[in-house]
Amino acid sequence: RTAVSVFHFAASMFSLEISFRKITPEEEIRQLRGEGLSIAKIALRVNVSDSVVRRICGKLDPAVAEAHRRNQDQIAKRIDALPVCWGEKVRLWIAETGQCGATLFRVLKRCRESV
């Protein structure tokens, strides 16, 4: 126990501060992404790597992600309106979107919750 306290006492006497990387301007990155700039352009402007920008705001442009979500919703609603069994709906979903049946279930659940 005394060895630990002696170590902390000695370490506090030197009071060395280690900074592993600079502070990332997250708000500026989100704002630039919201304006429609690409990940590469944001990284150059803010002087960080592409991976840092992707970590903060994701890979997809918010407008593209929203368009994809709307398209999924339309397809799911159209398939759900058909008078066929669930298995057939899943088969149609997979044939049309290439996504699994669990995704169809989640999309339909999201559509029903938003109404």
C-alpha positions in Angstrom: 0.0 0.0 0.0 2.8 2.4 0.8 4.5 1.7 -2.5 1.4 2.8 -4.4 1.1 6.0 -2.5 4.8 6.8 -2.9 4.5 6.2 -6.7 1.5 8.6 -6.9 3.3 11.2 -4.8 6.4 11.0 -7.1 4.3 11.1 -10.2 2.4 14.1 -9.0 5.7 16.0 -8.4 6.5 15.9 -12.1 2.9 16.6 -13.1 3.3 15.5 -16.7 0.3 16.0 -19.0 0.1 13.7 -22.0 -2.1 14.6 -24.9 -2.7 11.8 -27.3 -4.4 13.9 -30.0 -5.9 17.3 -30.6 -9.5 18.0 -29.8 -11.7 17.2 -32.8 -14.1 20.0 -33.9 -17.2 17.7 -33.9 -19.8 20.5 -34.3 -18.0 22.0 -37.3 -17.7 18.5 -38.9 -21.5 17.9 -38.4 -22.3 21.4 -39.8 -20.2 20.8 -42.9 -21.7 17.4 -43.5 -25.1 18.9 -43.1 -24.2 21.4 -45.9 -23.6 18.4 -48.1 -19.8 18.3 -48.3 -18.1 15.0 -48.9 -16.1 13.2 -46.2 -12.8 13.9 -48.0 -13.5 17.6 -48.3 -14.5 17.9 -44.7 -11.3 16.1 -43.6 -9.2 18.5 -45.7 -11.0 21.6 -44.4 -10.9 20.6 -40.7 -7.4 18.9 -41.0 -8.4 15.5 -39.7 -8.4 12.0 -41.3 -11.3 10.6 -43.2 -11.9 8.0 -40.5 -12.4 10.7 -37.8 -15.1 12.4 -40.0 -16.8 9.0 -40.6 -16.7 8.2 -36.9 -18.5 11.5 -36.1 -21.1 11.7 -38.8 -21.3 8.3 -40.4 -20.6 7.2 -43.9 -23.8 8.2 -45.6 -25.0 11.7 -46.4 -28.1 12.3 -44.3 -30.2 13.1 -47.4 -29.1 9.9 -49.1 -29.9 7.9 -45.9 -33.4 9.5 -45.7 -34.1 8.8 -49.4 -33.1 5.1 -48.8 -35.3 4.9 -45.8 -38.3 6.4 -47.7 -37.7 3.9 -50.5 -37.6 1.0 -48.0 -40.9 2.3 -46.5 -42.7 2.5 -49.8 -41.6 -1.0 -50.9 -42.5 -2.5 -47.5 -46.0 -0.8 -47.4 -46.7 -2.0 -51.0 -45.7 -5.6 -50.1 -47.5 -5.6 -46.8 -50.7 -4.5 -48.6 -50.7 -7.7 -50.7 -53.2 -10.4 -49.6 -50.5 -13.1 -49.3 -48.9 -15.0 -46.4 -45.9 -13.6 -44.5 -43.5 -16.1 -46.1 -44.5 -14.9 -49.6 -44.1 -11.2 -48.4 -40.6 -12.0 -47.2 -39.8 -13.7 -50.5 -41.0 -10.7 -52.5 -39.0 -8.4 -50.2 -35.8 -10.4 -50.7 -36.3 -10.5 -54.4 -36.9 -6.8 -54.7 -34.4 -5.4 -52.1 -31.9 -8.1 -51.5 -32.4 -7.6 -47.7 -33.5 -10.3 -45.2 -36.9 -10.8 -43.8 -35.9 -9.3 -40.5 -35.3 -6.0 -42.2 -38.8 -6.1 -43.7 -40.2 -6.7 -40.2 -38.1 -3.7 -38.8 -39.2 -1.4 -41.6 -42.8 -2.3 -41.2 -42.5 -1.8 -37.4 -40.9 1.7 -38.1 -43.7 2.6 -40.5 -46.4 1.6 -38.0 -44.8 3.5 -35.2 -44.5 6.7 -37.2 -48.2 6.8 -38.0 
